Amino acid sequence: MCSITTTPAVLAVPIVKRTCTEAVVWQVIFMKLFYRFVPHSWRLVSVPNRPSGRWHTFVDSAKVRFSCKSCEHGWTSMKGRITFWCAFSNNTGVVAYRLYGQQCGSCTGESYESAMWYPEEIEKVLWNICNRVAHVFYGLARPPIQLNRRPGKPKNPHNSEKCQACKDGVCAERR
């Protein structure tokens, strides 16, 4: 497990970044943001595909990093995609999400590599979905979507042939 230290009204992103696995970072930031909906309980669940049934959908993007397991080539994408599906019933809510991968452009591997998410990018997309939940399920005002990203200058243009989100029809760059 990891240790979390924070100050009031500030998420502990720098501390979490040094001491926790990425899965724990997602859960810790989610719990901090969704605490505002107590006494209702919300949970965050990673899913491989769209859940069946009626869900509110929200797609977001962030700067992410990839590393090929076959050839160890690494690359950055300014358009790492995530889809959220939200449902709320009987004072309980679920935010299901899917992270999209990319194929390596340096080797012949056909599997999609999982993105490594920077903690501040996780915080940004969870902040956006928290505000969407507040609007859709609680009738609160909808603040603007945070679009800011970590700085970066992509060396290559987006390759839709290697992008899982493009293949699934949710990439902002798809043509």
C-alpha positions in Angstrom: 0.0 0.0 0.0 1.1 3.6 -0.2 1.0 6.5 2.2 -0.9 9.7 1.3 -0.3 13.0 2.8 -2.3 16.1 1.9 -3.2 19.6 2.9 -6.7 20.9 3.1 -8.4 21.5 -0.3 -5.3 20.4 -2.2 -4.9 17.1 -3.9 -1.7 15.3 -3.1 -0.6 14.7 -6.7 3.2 15.2 -6.1 3.2 12.9 -3.1 0.9 10.3 -4.7 3.2 10.4 -7.8 6.2 9.3 -5.8 4.6 6.6 -3.6 1.7 4.9 -5.3 0.9 2.7 -8.3 -1.1 4.3 -11.1 -4.2 2.3 -10.2 -4.1 3.7 -6.6 -3.6 7.2 -8.0 -6.8 6.9 -10.0 -8.7 5.7 -6.9 -7.3 8.2 -4.4 -8.0 11.2 -6.7 -11.5 9.9 -7.5 -12.3 9.4 -3.8 -11.1 12.9 -3.0 -13.1 14.5 -5.8 -16.3 12.4 -5.3 -16.4 12.9 -1.6 -18.5 16.0 -2.3 -21.5 13.7 -3.1 -21.6 12.0 0.4 -23.9 10.5 1.7 -24.3 9.0 -1.8 -21.5 6.6 -2.7 -19.6 6.5 -5.9 -17.1 4.0 -7.2 -14.6 4.0 -10.1 -14.3 0.9 -12.2 -12.0 0.1 -15.1 -13.8 -1.8 -17.9 -12.5 -3.3 -21.1 -15.6 -2.3 -23.2 -18.7 -0.2 -23.0 -21.1 -1.5 -20.2 -24.5 -2.6 -21.3 -27.6 -0.6 -20.4 -28.2 3.2 -20.1 -25.1 5.2 -19.2 -24.2 8.9 -19.6 -21.0 9.0 -21.7 -18.1 11.5 -21.6 -14.9 11.3 -23.6 -11.8 13.2 -22.5 -8.1 13.3 -23.5 -4.8 13.9 -21.9 -1.0 13.8 -22.4 0.1 10.2 -21.8 3.2 8.1 -22.3 3.6 4.7 -24.0 6.3 2.1 -23.9 6.4 -0.9 -26.2 6.8 -4.2 -24.3 8.4 -5.8 -27.4 11.1 -3.4 -28.5 11.1 -0.9 -25.5 10.4 2.1 -27.8 8.8 4.9 -25.9 6.6 7.8 -27.2 4.3 10.5 -25.9 0.8 11.3 -27.1 -1.0 14.6 -26.5 -4.3 12.8 -27.3 -4.4 9.9 -24.9 -8.1 9.0 -24.7 -10.5 7.9 -22.0 -14.2 7.2 -22.1 -16.3 7.5 -19.0 -19.7 5.9 -18.6 -21.7 7.1 -15.5 -24.9 5.7 -13.9 -26.7 6.6 -10.7 -29.5 4.7 -8.9 -30.6 4.2 -5.3 -28.1 6.7 -3.9 -25.2 4.8 -5.5 -23.2 5.8 -8.5 -20.7 4.1 -10.8 -18.2 5.7 -13.1 -16.9 3.1 -15.4 -13.9 4.0 -17.7 -11.8 2.7 -20.5 -8.3 3.8 -21.3 -7.3 3.4 -24.9 -3.9 2.2 -26.2 -1.7 2.7 -29.2 0.4 0.3 -31.2 4.1 0.8 -31.5 5.3 2.5 -34.7 8.8 1.1 -34.4 8.2 -2.6 -34.5 5.7 -5.1 -36.0 3.8 -5.7 -32.8 0.1 -5.6 -33.3 -1.0 -5.4 -29.6 -2.1 -2.1 -28.1 0.2 -0.8 -25.5 -1.4 0.7 -22.4 -0.9 4.3 -21.7 1.0 5.5 -18.6 -0.9 8.5 -17.2 0.7 11.4 -15.5 -1.0 12.1 -12.1 -1.9 15.7 -13.0 -3.6 14.4 -16.2 -5.5 11.8 -14.1 -6.6 14.6 -11.8 -7.7 16.7 -14.8 -9.9 14.1 -16.4 -11.4 13.0 -13.0 -12.1 16.7 -12.2 -14.0 17.0 -15.6 -16.0 13.8 -15.0 -16.8 14.8 -11.4 -18.2 18.1 -12.7 -20.2 16.3 -15.4 -21.7 14.0 -12.7 -22.5 17.0 -10.5 -24.4 18.6 -13.5 -26.1 15.5 -14.8 -27.2 13.8 -11.6 -27.3 16.6 -9.1 -28.4 19.6 -11.3 -25.4 21.7 -10.4 -24.0 24.3 -12.8 -21.6 22.9 -15.3 -18.2 24.6 -15.3 -16.1 24.6 -18.4 -14.1 21.5 -19.2 -10.5 21.7 -18.2 -8.5 21.4 -21.5 -5.1 22.2 -20.1 -2.4 19.6 -20.6 1.2 19.0 -19.6 3.5 20.9 -22.0 4.8 18.9 -24.9 5.6 19.1 -28.6 4.8 15.9 -30.5 7.6 14.8 -32.8 5.2 13.0 -35.2 1.6 13.6 -36.3 -1.2 11.4 -35.0 -1.2 8.0 -36.6 -4.8 6.8 -36.7 -3.7 3.4 -38.0 -2.0 2.7 -34.6 -4.6 4.4 -32.4 -7.2 2.1 -30.6 -9.5 5.1 -29.9 -9.6 5.9 -33.6 -10.4 2.2 -34.3 -13.3 2.5 -31.8 -14.5 5.8 -33.2 -13.8 7.9 -30.1 -10.5 9.7 -31.1 -10.6 13.5 -31.6 -8.1 13.0 -34.5 -10.0 10.4 -36.4 -10.8 11.3 -40.0 
